[in-house]
Amino acid sequence: MLYFQVNGQDLVFKVHIQPRSAGNQIAGVREDAVKIRLTAPPVDGEANRACIKFLAKQLNVAKSDLEIISGAGSRSKKIRVHLANDKTRAKRADQIQKKICALAGKKDA
């Protein structure tokens, strides 16, 4: 099962990054994290920036709404998605969770 946590206005999930890959893609699941292959090297934060840019595009959210909250120097990271501060927050969190599961090839969170 993928890790998801909703904290107030934020949705947190785990990713496992494989830098210096042939292409940018979601490559399934590793333990409770979404496995992501990125072409960027793990040097000077390039892979972190590429991760945020890639996830923003895949999840259809602004890059400014995504943040690496732990694991910036590691392959395993926790990503926070900032959700709107209104009554649609729960619905948006559910939509993003379903999208992540679909991209990772999982039927459930």
Biopython code that builds the backbone (N, CA, C, O; Angstrom):
import numpy as np
from Bio.PDB.StructureBuilder import StructureBuilder

atoms = [
    (1, "MET", "N", (0.834, -1.185, 0.000)),
    (1, "MET", "CA", (0.000, 0.000, 0.000)),
    (1, "MET", "C", (0.878, 1.249, 0.000)),
    (1, "MET", "O", (1.896, 1.311, 0.689)),
    (2, "LEU", "N", (0.477, 2.208, -0.761)),
    (2, "LEU", "CA", (1.196, 3.469, -0.795)),
    (2, "LEU", "C", (0.918, 4.272, 0.473)),
    (2, "LEU", "O", (-0.166, 4.195, 1.051)),
    (3, "TYR", "N", (1.909, 5.034, 0.887)),
    (3, "TYR", "CA", (1.800, 5.883, 2.070)),
    (3, "TYR", "C", (1.149, 7.210, 1.678)),
    (3, "TYR", "O", (1.620, 7.893, 0.768)),
    (4, "PHE", "N", (0.084, 7.565, 2.357)),
    (4, "PHE", "CA", (-0.549, 8.870, 2.219)),
    (4, "PHE", "C", (-0.900, 9.370, 3.611)),
    (4, "PHE", "O", (-1.299, 8.591, 4.477)),
    (5, "GLN", "N", (-0.749, 10.670, 3.823)),
    (5, "GLN", "CA", (-1.146, 11.277, 5.084)),
    (5, "GLN", "C", (-1.706, 12.662, 4.770)),
    (5, "GLN", "O", (-1.068, 13.454, 4.076)),
    (6, "VAL", "N", (-2.896, 12.946, 5.281)),
    (6, "VAL", "CA", (-3.492, 14.261, 5.114)),
    (6, "VAL", "C", (-3.326, 15.001, 6.436)),
    (6, "VAL", "O", (-3.809, 14.555, 7.477)),
    (7, "ASN", "N", (-2.638, 16.134, 6.378)),
    (7, "ASN", "CA", (-2.401, 16.970, 7.553)),
    (7, "ASN", "C", (-2.978, 18.348, 7.285)),
    (7, "ASN", "O", (-2.340, 19.168, 6.625)),
    (8, "GLY", "N", (-4.168, 18.613, 7.786)),
    (8, "GLY", "CA", (-4.757, 19.933, 7.581)),
    (8, "GLY", "C", (-4.916, 20.260, 6.111)),
    (8, "GLY", "O", (-5.768, 19.695, 5.426)),
    (9, "GLN", "N", (-4.089, 21.179, 5.629)),
    (9, "GLN", "CA", (-4.170, 21.634, 4.240)),
    (9, "GLN", "C", (-3.169, 20.928, 3.330)),
    (9, "GLN", "O", (-2.964, 21.353, 2.193)),
    (10, "ASP", "N", (-2.544, 19.857, 3.816)),
    (10, "ASP", "CA", (-1.495, 19.203, 3.050)),
    (10, "ASP", "C", (-1.746, 17.713, 2.892)),
    (10, "ASP", "O", (-2.306, 17.063, 3.775)),
    (11, "LEU", "N", (-1.323, 17.188, 1.758)),
    (11, "LEU", "CA", (-1.292, 15.755, 1.496)),
    (11, "LEU", "C", (0.178, 15.373, 1.375)),
    (11, "LEU", "O", (0.922, 15.998, 0.619)),
    (12, "VAL", "N", (0.601, 14.351, 2.117)),
    (12, "VAL", "CA", (1.992, 13.911, 2.100)),
    (12, "VAL", "C", (2.033, 12.492, 1.546)),
    (12, "VAL", "O", (1.215, 11.647, 1.909)),
    (13, "PHE", "N", (3.004, 12.241, 0.655)),
    (13, "PHE", "CA", (3.224, 10.893, 0.144)),
    (13, "PHE", "C", (4.715, 10.669, -0.051)),
    (13, "PHE", "O", (5.503, 11.614, -0.074)),
    (14, "LYS", "N", (5.088, 9.402, -0.192)),
    (14, "LYS", "CA", (6.500, 9.041, -0.329)),
    (14, "LYS", "C", (6.842, 8.726, -1.780)),
    (14, "LYS", "O", (6.026, 8.203, -2.538)),
    (15, "VAL", "N", (8.079, 9.064, -2.138)),
    (15, "VAL", "CA", (8.610, 8.701, -3.448)),
    (15, "VAL", "C", (9.993, 8.099, -3.267)),
    (15, "VAL", "O", (10.688, 8.387, -2.292)),
    (16, "HIS", "N", (10.382, 7.266, -4.209)),
    (16, "HIS", "CA", (11.743, 6.727, -4.277)),
    (16, "HIS", "C", (12.284, 7.116, -5.653)),
    (16, "HIS", "O", (11.728, 6.723, -6.679)),
    (17, "ILE", "N", (13.361, 7.882, -5.666)),
    (17, "ILE", "CA", (13.910, 8.436, -6.901)),
    (17, "ILE", "C", (15.065, 7.580, -7.417)),
    (17, "ILE", "O", (15.939, 7.164, -6.656)),
    (18, "GLN", "N", (15.049, 7.329, -8.708)),
    (18, "GLN", "CA", (16.166, 6.672, -9.379)),
    (18, "GLN", "C", (16.727, 7.690, -10.370)),
    (18, "GLN", "O", (16.200, 7.832, -11.474)),
    (19, "PRO", "N", (17.803, 8.406, -9.983)),
    (19, "PRO", "CA", (18.371, 9.432, -10.868)),
    (19, "PRO", "C", (19.168, 8.824, -12.018)),
    (19, "PRO", "O", (19.466, 7.629, -12.030)),
    (20, "ARG", "N", (19.499, 9.664, -12.966)),
    (20, "ARG", "CA", (20.302, 9.288, -14.135)),
    (20, "ARG", "C", (19.690, 8.131, -14.918)),
    (20, "ARG", "O", (20.401, 7.236, -15.374)),
    (21, "SER", "N", (18.394, 8.156, -15.067)),
    (21, "SER", "CA", (17.696, 7.123, -15.843)),
    (21, "SER", "C", (17.585, 7.566, -17.297)),
    (21, "SER", "O", (17.902, 8.705, -17.636)),
    (22, "ALA", "N", (17.137, 6.665, -18.136)),
    (22, "ALA", "CA", (17.010, 6.953, -19.565)),
    (22, "ALA", "C", (15.892, 7.951, -19.852)),
    (22, "ALA", "O", (15.948, 8.673, -20.848)),
    (23, "GLY", "N", (14.885, 7.998, -18.996)),
    (23, "GLY", "CA", (13.769, 8.916, -19.208)),
    (23, "GLY", "C", (13.063, 9.213, -17.899)),
    (23, "GLY", "O", (13.264, 8.518, -16.903)),
    (24, "ASN", "N", (12.238, 10.247, -17.905)),
    (24, "ASN", "CA", (11.441, 10.595, -16.734)),
    (24, "ASN", "C", (10.146, 9.799, -16.784)),
    (24, "ASN", "O", (9.384, 9.896, -17.746)),
    (25, "GLN", "N", (9.900, 9.004, -15.733)),
    (25, "GLN", "CA", (8.680, 8.200, -15.709)),
    (25, "GLN", "C", (8.393, 7.686, -14.310)),
    (25, "GLN", "O", (9.288, 7.571, -13.473)),
    (26, "ILE", "N", (7.136, 7.384, -14.077)),
    (26, "ILE", "CA", (6.757, 6.683, -12.863)),
    (26, "ILE", "C", (6.887, 5.201, -13.181)),
    (26, "ILE", "O", (6.322, 4.699, -14.153)),
    (27, "ALA", "N", (7.652, 4.512, -12.330)),
    (27, "ALA", "CA", (8.024, 3.120, -12.617)),
    (27, "ALA", "C", (7.439, 2.150, -11.605)),
    (27, "ALA", "O", (8.051, 1.127, -11.301)),
    (28, "GLY", "N", (6.262, 2.462, -11.082)),
    (28, "GLY", "CA", (5.604, 1.553, -10.163)),
    (28, "GLY", "C", (5.759, 1.949, -8.719)),
    (28, "GLY", "O", (5.773, 3.131, -8.375)),
    (29, "VAL", "N", (5.878, 0.919, -7.861)),
    (29, "VAL", "CA", (5.896, 1.123, -6.418)),
    (29, "VAL", "C", (7.096, 0.400, -5.827)),
    (29, "VAL", "O", (7.446, -0.698, -6.258)),
    (30, "ARG", "N", (7.708, 1.013, -4.860)),
    (30, "ARG", "CA", (8.768, 0.374, -4.078)),
    (30, "ARG", "C", (8.371, 0.517, -2.619)),
    (30, "ARG", "O", (8.339, 1.621, -2.074)),
    (31, "GLU", "N", (8.069, -0.612, -1.995)),
    (31, "GLU", "CA", (7.543, -0.664, -0.632)),
    (31, "GLU", "C", (6.278, 0.188, -0.554)),
    (31, "GLU", "O", (5.268, -0.179, -1.156)),
    (32, "ASP", "N", (6.295, 1.312, 0.166)),
    (32, "ASP", "CA", (5.105, 2.159, 0.276)),
    (32, "ASP", "C", (5.283, 3.495, -0.445)),
    (32, "ASP", "O", (4.582, 4.465, -0.159)),
    (33, "ALA", "N", (6.234, 3.529, -1.386)),
    (33, "ALA", "CA", (6.553, 4.765, -2.099)),
    (33, "ALA", "C", (6.372, 4.594, -3.609)),
    (33, "ALA", "O", (6.491, 3.494, -4.149)),
    (34, "VAL", "N", (6.083, 5.704, -4.264)),
    (34, "VAL", "CA", (6.006, 5.737, -5.725)),
    (34, "VAL", "C", (7.436, 5.792, -6.253)),
    (34, "VAL", "O", (8.217, 6.655, -5.850)),
    (35, "LYS", "N", (7.778, 4.872, -7.153)),
    (35, "LYS", "CA", (9.117, 4.853, -7.732)),
    (35, "LYS", "C", (9.126, 5.741, -8.970)),
    (35, "LYS", "O", (8.307, 5.580, -9.875)),
    (36, "ILE", "N", (10.065, 6.680, -8.992)),
    (36, "ILE", "CA", (10.160, 7.637, -10.095)),
    (36, "ILE", "C", (11.567, 7.593, -10.674)),
    (36, "ILE", "O", (12.556, 7.715, -9.952)),
    (37, "ARG", "N", (11.638, 7.418, -11.973)),
    (37, "ARG", "CA", (12.917, 7.478, -12.684)),
    (37, "ARG", "C", (13.054, 8.867, -13.295)),
    (37, "ARG", "O", (12.135, 9.374, -13.938)),
    (38, "LEU", "N", (14.228, 9.473, -13.079)),
    (38, "LEU", "CA", (14.493, 10.814, -13.598)),
    (38, "LEU", "C", (15.824, 10.826, -14.336)),
    (38, "LEU", "O", (16.758, 10.119, -13.958)),
    (39, "THR", "N", (15.907, 11.630, -15.387)),
    (39, "THR", "CA", (17.157, 11.748, -16.141)),
    (39, "THR", "C", (18.183, 12.599, -15.396)),
    (39, "THR", "O", (19.382, 12.475, -15.648)),
    (40, "ALA", "N", (17.742, 13.444, -14.500)),
    (40, "ALA", "CA", (18.634, 14.367, -13.792)),
    (40, "ALA", "C", (19.582, 13.619, -12.855)),
    (40, "ALA", "O", (19.209, 12.610, -12.257)),
    (41, "PRO", "N", (20.808, 14.124, -12.736)),
    (41, "PRO", "CA", (21.750, 13.518, -11.792)),
    (41, "PRO", "C", (21.475, 14.029, -10.368)),
    (41, "PRO", "O", (20.876, 15.090, -10.191)),
    (42, "PRO", "N", (21.914, 13.274, -9.362)),
    (42, "PRO", "CA", (21.706, 13.705, -7.982)),
    (42, "PRO", "C", (22.805, 14.670, -7.523)),
    (42, "PRO", "O", (23.482, 14.429, -6.524)),
    (43, "VAL", "N", (22.966, 15.759, -8.266)),
    (43, "VAL", "CA", (24.031, 16.719, -7.994)),
    (43, "VAL", "C", (23.430, 18.107, -7.862)),
    (43, "VAL", "O", (22.624, 18.522, -8.694)),
    (44, "ASP", "N", (23.819, 18.821, -6.825)),
    (44, "ASP", "CA", (23.389, 20.214, -6.616)),
    (44, "ASP", "C", (21.872, 20.386, -6.661)),
    (44, "ASP", "O", (21.386, 21.423, -7.113)),
    (45, "GLY", "N", (21.128, 19.400, -6.206)),
    (45, "GLY", "CA", (19.675, 19.515, -6.144)),
    (45, "GLY", "C", (18.959, 19.345, -7.477)),
    (45, "GLY", "O", (17.752, 19.571, -7.558)),
    (46, "GLU", "N", (19.679, 18.951, -8.522)),
    (46, "GLU", "CA", (19.055, 18.814, -9.846)),
    (46, "GLU", "C", (17.946, 17.770, -9.847)),
    (46, "GLU", "O", (16.877, 18.002, -10.413)),
    (47, "ALA", "N", (18.190, 16.623, -9.220)),
    (47, "ALA", "CA", (17.171, 15.566, -9.187)),
    (47, "ALA", "C", (15.956, 16.018, -8.376)),
    (47, "ALA", "O", (14.824, 15.680, -8.721)),
    (48, "ASN", "N", (16.179, 16.772, -7.311)),
    (48, "ASN", "CA", (15.052, 17.280, -6.518)),
    (48, "ASN", "C", (14.196, 18.239, -7.330)),
    (48, "ASN", "O", (12.968, 18.154, -7.307)),
    (49, "ARG", "N", (14.836, 19.144, -8.042)),
    (49, "ARG", "CA", (14.087, 20.082, -8.879)),
    (49, "ARG", "C", (13.341, 19.352, -9.992)),
    (49, "ARG", "O", (12.195, 19.677, -10.303)),
    (50, "ALA", "N", (14.008, 18.360, -10.587)),
    (50, "ALA", "CA", (13.365, 17.572, -11.646)),
    (50, "ALA", "C", (12.180, 16.790, -11.093)),
    (50, "ALA", "O", (11.158, 16.648, -11.765)),
    (51, "CYS", "N", (12.311, 16.285, -9.878)),
    (51, "CYS", "CA", (11.222, 15.542, -9.230)),
    (51, "CYS", "C", (9.992, 16.430, -9.059)),
    (51, "CYS", "O", (8.880, 16.029, -9.404)),
    (52, "ILE", "N", (10.190, 17.618, -8.534)),
    (52, "ILE", "CA", (9.074, 18.546, -8.318)),
    (52, "ILE", "C", (8.434, 18.931, -9.647)),
    (52, "ILE", "O", (7.209, 18.937, -9.770)),
    (53, "LYS", "N", (9.246, 19.246, -10.626)),
    (53, "LYS", "CA", (8.723, 19.634, -11.944)),
    (53, "LYS", "C", (7.931, 18.486, -12.570)),
    (53, "LYS", "O", (6.845, 18.700, -13.107)),
    (54, "PHE", "N", (8.475, 17.270, -12.500)),
    (54, "PHE", "CA", (7.818, 16.097, -13.073)),
    (54, "PHE", "C", (6.490, 15.813, -12.362)),
    (54, "PHE", "O", (5.468, 15.599, -13.014)),
    (55, "LEU", "N", (6.508, 15.813, -11.029)),
    (55, "LEU", "CA", (5.279, 15.541, -10.277)),
    (55, "LEU", "C", (4.215, 16.615, -10.515)),
    (55, "LEU", "O", (3.029, 16.301, -10.620)),
    (56, "ALA", "N", (4.631, 17.870, -10.599)),
    (56, "ALA", "CA", (3.666, 18.952, -10.851)),
    (56, "ALA", "C", (2.931, 18.709, -12.166)),
    (56, "ALA", "O", (1.716, 18.881, -12.253)),
    (57, "LYS", "N", (3.679, 18.311, -13.177)),
    (57, "LYS", "CA", (3.065, 18.049, -14.482)),
    (57, "LYS", "C", (2.147, 16.827, -14.419)),
    (57, "LYS", "O", (1.032, 16.859, -14.940)),
    (58, "GLN", "N", (2.618, 15.751, -13.781)),
    (58, "GLN", "CA", (1.826, 14.520, -13.712)),
    (58, "GLN", "C", (0.539, 14.693, -12.900)),
    (58, "GLN", "O", (-0.500, 14.126, -13.241)),
    (59, "LEU", "N", (0.620, 15.482, -11.823)),
    (59, "LEU", "CA", (-0.529, 15.651, -10.927)),
    (59, "LEU", "C", (-1.364, 16.871, -11.255)),
    (59, "LEU", "O", (-2.397, 17.113, -10.629)),
    (60, "ASN", "N", (-0.916, 17.643, -12.240)),
    (60, "ASN", "CA", (-1.629, 18.848, -12.652)),
    (60, "ASN", "C", (-1.793, 19.832, -11.488)),
    (60, "ASN", "O", (-2.884, 20.342, -11.234)),
    (61, "VAL", "N", (-0.682, 20.082, -10.791)),
    (61, "VAL", "CA", (-0.647, 21.072, -9.714)),
    (61, "VAL", "C", (0.513, 22.017, -9.987)),
    (61, "VAL", "O", (1.416, 21.697, -10.760)),
    (62, "ALA", "N", (0.484, 23.172, -9.354)),
    (62, "ALA", "CA", (1.570, 24.139, -9.511)),
    (62, "ALA", "C", (2.821, 23.634, -8.798)),
    (62, "ALA", "O", (2.728, 22.998, -7.748)),
    (63, "LYS", "N", (3.988, 23.919, -9.367)),
    (63, "LYS", "CA", (5.239, 23.533, -8.721)),
    (63, "LYS", "C", (5.330, 24.139, -7.322)),
    (63, "LYS", "O", (5.893, 23.531, -6.412)),
    (64, "SER", "N", (4.778, 25.330, -7.157)),
    (64, "SER", "CA", (4.833, 25.997, -5.854)),
    (64, "SER", "C", (3.977, 25.295, -4.801)),
    (64, "SER", "O", (4.134, 25.558, -3.609)),
    (65, "ASP", "N", (3.074, 24.406, -5.223)),
    (65, "ASP", "CA", (2.241, 23.648, -4.283)),
    (65, "ASP", "C", (2.908, 22.351, -3.838)),
    (65, "ASP", "O", (2.355, 21.631, -3.007)),
    (66, "LEU", "N", (4.085, 22.039, -4.375)),
    (66, "LEU", "CA", (4.815, 20.823, -4.023)),
    (66, "LEU", "C", (6.090, 21.185, -3.280)),
    (66, "LEU", "O", (6.743, 22.183, -3.583)),
    (67, "GLU", "N", (6.433, 20.351, -2.299)),
    (67, "GLU", "CA", (7.648, 20.592, -1.524)),
    (67, "GLU", "C", (8.195, 19.255, -1.024)),
    (67, "GLU", "O", (7.441, 18.384, -0.590)),
    (68, "ILE", "N", (9.504, 19.111, -1.092)),
    (68, "ILE", "CA", (10.160, 17.952, -0.496)),
    (68, "ILE", "C", (10.352, 18.287, 0.979)),
    (68, "ILE", "O", (11.096, 19.207, 1.319)),
    (69, "ILE", "N", (9.677, 17.534, 1.860)),
    (69, "ILE", "CA", (9.746, 17.862, 3.287)),
    (69, "ILE", "C", (10.745, 16.991, 4.051)),
    (69, "ILE", "O", (11.129, 17.324, 5.172)),
    (70, "SER", "N", (11.162, 15.884, 3.450)),
    (70, "SER", "CA", (12.247, 15.103, 4.046)),
    (70, "SER", "C", (12.917, 14.278, 2.954)),
    (70, "SER", "O", (12.295, 13.901, 1.961)),
    (71, "GLY", "N", (14.201, 14.010, 3.168)),
    (71, "GLY", "CA", (14.941, 13.192, 2.224)),
    (71, "GLY", "C", (15.542, 13.945, 1.059)),
    (71, "GLY", "O", (15.812, 13.342, 0.020)),
    (72, "ALA", "N", (15.763, 15.248, 1.196)),
    (72, "ALA", "CA", (16.303, 16.023, 0.080)),
    (72, "ALA", "C", (17.659, 15.490, -0.388)),
    (72, "ALA", "O", (18.005, 15.643, -1.560)),
    (73, "GLY", "N", (18.430, 14.870, 0.505)),
    (73, "GLY", "CA", (19.721, 14.321, 0.129)),
    (73, "GLY", "C", (19.703, 12.814, -0.042)),
    (73, "GLY", "O", (20.754, 12.172, -0.061)),
    (74, "SER", "N", (18.519, 12.254, -0.165)),
    (74, "SER", "CA", (18.348, 10.813, -0.228)),
    (74, "SER", "C", (17.482, 10.443, -1.433)),
    (74, "SER", "O", (16.827, 11.302, -2.022)),
    (75, "ARG", "N", (17.485, 9.176, -1.787)),
    (75, "ARG", "CA", (16.578, 8.719, -2.851)),
    (75, "ARG", "C", (15.141, 8.622, -2.351)),
    (75, "ARG", "O", (14.196, 8.801, -3.119)),
    (76, "SER", "N", (14.982, 8.337, -1.065)),
    (76, "SER", "CA", (13.642, 8.235, -0.471)),
    (76, "SER", "C", (13.241, 9.584, 0.094)),
    (76, "SER", "O", (13.960, 10.170, 0.904)),
    (77, "LYS", "N", (12.096, 10.067, -0.336)),
    (77, "LYS", "CA", (11.649, 11.413, 0.031)),
    (77, "LYS", "C", (10.179, 11.415, 0.428)),
    (77, "LYS", "O", (9.416, 10.525, 0.051)),
    (78, "LYS", "N", (9.800, 12.419, 1.188)),
    (78, "LYS", "CA", (8.387, 12.692, 1.439)),
    (78, "LYS", "C", (8.063, 13.997, 0.726)),
    (78, "LYS", "O", (8.774, 14.995, 0.848)),
    (79, "ILE", "N", (6.972, 13.954, -0.017)),
    (79, "ILE", "CA", (6.520, 15.112, -0.792)),
    (79, "ILE", "C", (5.234, 15.634, -0.180)),
    (79, "ILE", "O", (4.327, 14.862, 0.129)),
    (80, "ARG", "N", (5.158, 16.947, -0.007)),
    (80, "ARG", "CA", (3.938, 17.580, 0.494)),
    (80, "ARG", "C", (3.268, 18.322, -0.658)),
    (80, "ARG", "O", (3.902, 19.090, -1.381)),
    (81, "VAL", "N", (1.972, 18.071, -0.806)),
    (81, "VAL", "CA", (1.152, 18.803, -1.775)),
    (81, "VAL", "C", (0.267, 19.730, -0.962)),
    (81, "VAL", "O", (-0.531, 19.275, -0.142)),
    (82, "HIS", "N", (0.407, 21.027, -1.187)),
    (82, "HIS", "CA", (-0.440, 21.991, -0.489)),
    (82, "HIS", "C", (-1.804, 22.026, -1.172)),
    (82, "HIS", "O", (-1.901, 22.223, -2.384)),
    (83, "LEU", "N", (-2.844, 21.834, -0.387)),
    (83, "LEU", "CA", (-4.211, 21.819, -0.897)),
    (83, "LEU", "C", (-4.885, 23.156, -0.611)),
    (83, "LEU", "O", (-4.467, 23.888, 0.287)),
    (84, "ALA", "N", (-5.908, 23.469, -1.361)),
    (84, "ALA", "CA", (-6.647, 24.714, -1.163)),
    (84, "ALA", "C", (-7.248, 24.753, 0.238)),
    (84, "ALA", "O", (-7.621, 23.722, 0.798)),
    (85, "ASN", "N", (-7.334, 25.934, 0.782)),
    (85, "ASN", "CA", (-7.895, 26.117, 2.113)),
    (85, "ASN", "C", (-9.385, 26.430, 2.005)),
    (85, "ASN", "O", (-9.832, 27.527, 2.342)),
    (86, "ASP", "N", (-10.142, 25.445, 1.530)),
    (86, "ASP", "CA", (-11.590, 25.630, 1.408)),
    (86, "ASP", "C", (-12.282, 24.279, 1.521)),
    (86, "ASP", "O", (-11.645, 23.279, 1.851)),
    (87, "LYS", "N", (-13.554, 24.248, 1.254)),
    (87, "LYS", "CA", (-14.332, 23.015, 1.432)),
    (87, "LYS", "C", (-14.025, 21.946, 0.392)),
    (87, "LYS", "O", (-14.462, 20.806, 0.550)),
    (88, "THR", "N", (-13.294, 22.272, -0.659)),
    (88, "THR", "CA", (-12.942, 21.279, -1.679)),
    (88, "THR", "C", (-11.650, 20.542, -1.348)),
    (88, "THR", "O", (-11.222, 19.675, -2.109)),
    (89, "ARG", "N", (-11.031, 20.875, -0.231)),
    (89, "ARG", "CA", (-9.733, 20.304, 0.144)),
    (89, "ARG", "C", (-9.770, 18.774, 0.203)),
    (89, "ARG", "O", (-8.895, 18.116, -0.359)),
    (90, "ALA", "N", (-10.767, 18.206, 0.873)),
    (90, "ALA", "CA", (-10.859, 16.747, 1.011)),
    (90, "ALA", "C", (-11.049, 16.080, -0.343)),
    (90, "ALA", "O", (-10.456, 15.038, -0.625)),
    (91, "LYS", "N", (-11.879, 16.688, -1.175)),
    (91, "LYS", "CA", (-12.113, 16.132, -2.515)),
    (91, "LYS", "C", (-10.827, 16.181, -3.337)),
    (91, "LYS", "O", (-10.505, 15.225, -4.044)),
    (92, "ARG", "N", (-10.095, 17.286, -3.249)),
    (92, "ARG", "CA", (-8.848, 17.437, -4.006)),
    (92, "ARG", "C", (-7.802, 16.424, -3.525)),
    (92, "ARG", "O", (-7.080, 15.847, -4.337)),
    (93, "ALA", "N", (-7.720, 16.208, -2.209)),
    (93, "ALA", "CA", (-6.778, 15.224, -1.664)),
    (93, "ALA", "C", (-7.106, 13.839, -2.206)),
    (93, "ALA", "O", (-6.204, 13.093, -2.586)),
    (94, "ASP", "N", (-8.384, 13.492, -2.244)),
    (94, "ASP", "CA", (-8.809, 12.191, -2.756)),
    (94, "ASP", "C", (-8.472, 12.054, -4.244)),
    (94, "ASP", "O", (-8.019, 10.997, -4.684)),
    (95, "GLN", "N", (-8.690, 13.114, -5.013)),
    (95, "GLN", "CA", (-8.383, 13.083, -6.440)),
    (95, "GLN", "C", (-6.886, 12.866, -6.680)),
    (95, "GLN", "O", (-6.496, 12.083, -7.546)),
    (96, "ILE", "N", (-6.061, 13.559, -5.914)),
    (96, "ILE", "CA", (-4.614, 13.430, -6.083)),
    (96, "ILE", "C", (-4.154, 12.034, -5.685)),
    (96, "ILE", "O", (-3.312, 11.446, -6.364)),
    (97, "GLN", "N", (-4.695, 11.494, -4.592)),
    (97, "GLN", "CA", (-4.337, 10.137, -4.183)),
    (97, "GLN", "C", (-4.691, 9.129, -5.267)),
    (97, "GLN", "O", (-3.894, 8.247, -5.586)),
    (98, "LYS", "N", (-5.881, 9.259, -5.829)),
    (98, "LYS", "CA", (-6.301, 8.344, -6.894)),
    (98, "LYS", "C", (-5.408, 8.478, -8.117)),
    (98, "LYS", "O", (-5.075, 7.479, -8.755)),
    (99, "LYS", "N", (-5.020, 9.700, -8.447)),
    (99, "LYS", "CA", (-4.144, 9.940, -9.605)),
    (99, "LYS", "C", (-2.775, 9.301, -9.377)),
    (99, "LYS", "O", (-2.222, 8.676, -10.282)),
    (100, "ILE", "N", (-2.228, 9.458, -8.167)),
    (100, "ILE", "CA", (-0.929, 8.860, -7.847)),
    (100, "ILE", "C", (-1.017, 7.339, -7.954)),
    (100, "ILE", "O", (-0.138, 6.701, -8.533)),
    (101, "CYS", "N", (-2.073, 6.769, -7.397)),
    (101, "CYS", "CA", (-2.254, 5.313, -7.463)),
    (101, "CYS", "C", (-2.358, 4.834, -8.905)),
    (101, "CYS", "O", (-1.760, 3.823, -9.273)),
    (102, "ALA", "N", (-3.111, 5.556, -9.714)),
    (102, "ALA", "CA", (-3.274, 5.176, -11.125)),
    (102, "ALA", "C", (-1.934, 5.259, -11.860)),
    (102, "ALA", "O", (-1.597, 4.360, -12.630)),
    (103, "LEU", "N", (-1.177, 6.320, -11.632)),
    (103, "LEU", "CA", (0.111, 6.474, -12.290)),
    (103, "LEU", "C", (1.097, 5.388, -11.862)),
    (103, "LEU", "O", (1.923, 4.940, -12.657)),
    (104, "ALA", "N", (1.002, 4.970, -10.600)),
    (104, "ALA", "CA", (1.913, 3.946, -10.082)),
    (104, "ALA", "C", (1.432, 2.530, -10.383)),
    (104, "ALA", "O", (2.136, 1.557, -10.115)),
    (105, "GLY", "N", (0.226, 2.423, -10.941)),
    (105, "GLY", "CA", (-0.304, 1.104, -11.281)),
    (105, "GLY", "C", (-0.932, 0.378, -10.113)),
    (105, "GLY", "O", (-1.068, -0.845, -10.143)),
    (106, "LYS", "N", (-1.319, 1.118, -9.076)),
    (106, "LYS", "CA", (-1.962, 0.517, -7.913)),
    (106, "LYS", "C", (-3.446, 0.811, -7.971)),
    (106, "LYS", "O", (-3.857, 1.884, -8.411)),
    (107, "LYS", "N", (-4.256, -0.150, -7.522)),
    (107, "LYS", "CA", (-5.701, 0.041, -7.525)),
    (107, "LYS", "C", (-6.194, 0.749, -6.283)),
    (107, "LYS", "O", (-7.275, 1.338, -6.295)),
    (108, "ASP", "N", (-5.413, 0.702, -5.200)),
    (108, "ASP", "CA", (-5.836, 1.345, -3.963)),
    (108, "ASP", "C", (-4.654, 2.008, -3.281)),
    (108, "ASP", "O", (-3.495, 1.710, -3.570)),
    (109, "ALA", "N", (-4.976, 2.915, -2.370)),
    (109, "ALA", "CA", (-3.937, 3.613, -1.634)),
    (109, "ALA", "C", (-3.480, 2.711, -0.537)),
    (109, "ALA", "O", (-2.595, 3.079, 0.236)),
]
sb = StructureBuilder()
sb.init_structure("model")
sb.init_model(0)
sb.init_chain("A")
sb.init_seg("    ")
for serial, (resi, resn, name, xyz) in enumerate(atoms, 1):
    if name == "N":
        sb.init_residue(resn, " ", resi, " ")
    sb.init_atom(name, np.array(xyz, "f"), 0.0, 1.0, " ", f" {name:<3s}", serial, name[0])
structure = sb.get_structure()
